[in-house]
Amino acid sequence: MTVQITYGNWHQISETFHHGDDTKGASSVMNWAYSTYSMDEIVYASSFGAEAIVLLDLIQQVKPDAHIVFLDTGLHFPETYAVIDRIEARFPTLRIERKQSALSLDEQAAQFGSDLWLHNPNQCCNIRKVIPLQEALALKKAWISGLRREQSPTRANTEFINQDHKFRNVKICPLIHWTWEDVWTYIRERGLPYNTLHDHHYPSIGCSPCTQPVGTGGDSREGRWMGSGKTECGLHIR
């Protein structure tokens, strides 16, 4: 790809990628990302959910020592931490950083009250996810995300390359054309480790107090913050 990034041409760059190949454009986008940005300029913010497992495998094929950041809220399921350990064993050269909030859970409780995720989930997400990612991206020009268009209405217009107003950089989303079935076909064909909660009706996995299993049908985000009207942690909204 020879298109240069200038202010406002993210849509133009996205249109240069064709998604008729086996990875629906993801491999081309990944190659572009790591040839456009140096190691110190780009990071993958990984949730270690199903989409993340696909992206980690694609990344290690292009950049085996890529920088990966996991927002460790201290509230994740044991199964999530277990799959990180398995990925580290599978891809030992990836530089996986477990980024924590400046506030411990005890400090957060003392300052804002216990179980903040129950009475003010937006504030909890801001403290434990948004601010830590802001810190992780402070010196980065771009970050990679596993958003897919079919995940929810709020993600339906995501492009390969996006202007990120919240973090003031470029957000790269290689999997926008992938379906849930595509994700699982790739994981199974490659024999990749994954979060075993996916086997128990958890399509989207976040912090344990705010994630529930879901039934069939509906979008994949309906198990997050169930009953609150909240669908995003704040990383992907302005």
Rosetta blueprint (number, residue, H / E / L):
1 M L
2 T L
3 V L
4 Q L
5 I L
6 T L
7 Y L
8 G L
9 N L
10 W H
11 H H
12 Q H
13 I H
14 S H
15 E L
16 T L
17 F L
18 H L
19 H L
20 G L
21 D L
22 D L
23 T L
24 K L
25 G L
26 A H
27 S H
28 S H
29 V H
30 M H
31 N H
32 W H
33 A H
34 Y H
35 S H
36 T H
37 Y L
38 S L
39 M L
40 D L
41 E L
42 I E
43 V E
44 Y E
45 A E
46 S L
47 S L
48 F L
49 G L
50 A H
51 E H
52 A H
53 I H
54 V H
55 L H
56 L H
57 D H
58 L H
59 I H
60 Q H
61 Q H
62 V H
63 K L
64 P L
65 D L
66 A L
67 H E
68 I E
69 V E
70 F E
71 L E
72 D E
73 T L
74 G L
75 L L
76 H E
77 F L
78 P H
79 E H
80 T H
81 Y H
82 A H
83 V H
84 I H
85 D H
86 R H
87 I H
88 E H
89 A H
90 R H
91 F L
92 P L
93 T L
94 L L
95 R E
96 I E
97 E E
98 R E
99 K E
100 Q E
101 S L
102 A L
103 L L
104 S L
105 L H
106 D H
107 E H
108 Q H
109 A H
110 A H
111 Q H
112 F H
113 G L
114 S L
115 D L
116 L H
117 W H
118 L H
119 H H
120 N L
121 P H
122 N H
123 Q H
124 C H
125 C H
126 N H
127 I H
128 R H
129 K H
130 V H
131 I H
132 P H
133 L H
134 Q H
135 E H
136 A H
137 L H
138 A L
139 L L
140 K L
141 K L
142 A E
143 W E
144 I E
145 S L
146 G L
147 L L
148 R L
149 R H
150 E H
151 Q H
152 S L
153 P H
154 T H
155 R H
156 A L
157 N L
158 T L
159 E L
160 F L
161 I E
162 N E
163 Q E
164 D E
165 H L
166 K L
167 F L
168 R L
169 N E
170 V E
171 K E
172 I E
173 C L
174 P L
175 L L
176 I L
177 H L
178 W L
179 T L
180 W H
181 E H
182 D H
183 V H
184 W H
185 T H
186 Y H
187 I H
188 R H
189 E H
190 R H
191 G L
192 L L
193 P L
194 Y L
195 N L
196 T H
197 L H
198 H H
199 D H
200 H H
201 H L
202 Y L
203 P L
204 S L
205 I L
206 G L
207 C E
208 S H
209 P H
210 C H
211 T E
212 Q L
213 P L
214 V L
215 G L
216 T L
217 G L
218 G L
219 D L
220 S L
221 R L
222 E L
223 G L
224 R E
225 W L
226 M L
227 G L
228 S L
229 G L
230 K L
231 T L
232 E L
233 C L
234 G L
235 L L
236 H L
237 I L
238 R L
